[in-house]
Amino acid sequence: MPVAGKGRVAALAMFALGACTTTTGGPPPGMTAAQGAAYCATLANAYGEYVANVGGYLGGTATGGVPADIDARVAIAQCQDGNTAAAIPVLQQKLRDARVPVPSPPA
């Protein structure tokens, strides 16, 4: 059986370290969980309405059009799982990239 090279071992160690230090979901700083969830849903809805079809990801039905890319789908799933701190920046950037005005976060 071949032995992994030092480069592979180092890469695996870095991956494992990253996996161990990643924090789990929750709202962004300065938002309650409810505010984070509501804002995340607002962003996801704007993405679905103006950028790409998210279909059943938001409980709707697919209606044709350009499908959402994988990053947006992951962010929408994170919204639904309560990991809004990770999802919100991705959805904001997706809207900016598509030149869609980004809704303001809750006050």
Secondary structure, DSSP 8 states (H G I E B T S, - for coil): -----HHHHHHHHHHHHHHHH-------TT--HHHHHHHHHHHHHHHHHHT-B-GGGGT----SSSB--HHHHHHHHHHHHT-HHHHHHHHHHHHHHTT--------
